Amino acid sequence: MRGVITIYALAEGRADDFDDVADLVVDEVARREPDTLLFACHTVPSAPLQRIVYAIYRDDLALEEHEQQPHVREFARRVAHSVTATNVIELSLAGASASDHLAAMLMPR
């Protein structure tokens, strides 16, 4: 498995715009990318102009395919005016534990 954490610093007054586009890409990833095992966008209560996107991919190919998806490219294009800086951290799984109810907690719909 592969993981990526992307930290976005947002421009003043642009958080709502970013969040709207992030909601759309989260939905598209869920619908179209079975090998993206987790794709979540987090707000940061202590830093209202920061967002953290956390993703787990089945393997390197799934990560590569994710990056080529039209909805992912559109997300990057549409949030460019909202983002002042990004920090991308690539992860390789060294160990993990998860509860049986993780999916229900993350996606309560």
Buried (B, 14 or more C-beta within 10 A) or exposed (E): BBBBBBBBBBBEEBBEBBBEBBEBBBEBBBEEBEEBBBBBBEEEEEEEBBBBBBBBBBEEEBBEBBEEBEBBEBBEEBBEEBBEEEEEEEBEEEEEEEEEEEEEEEEEE
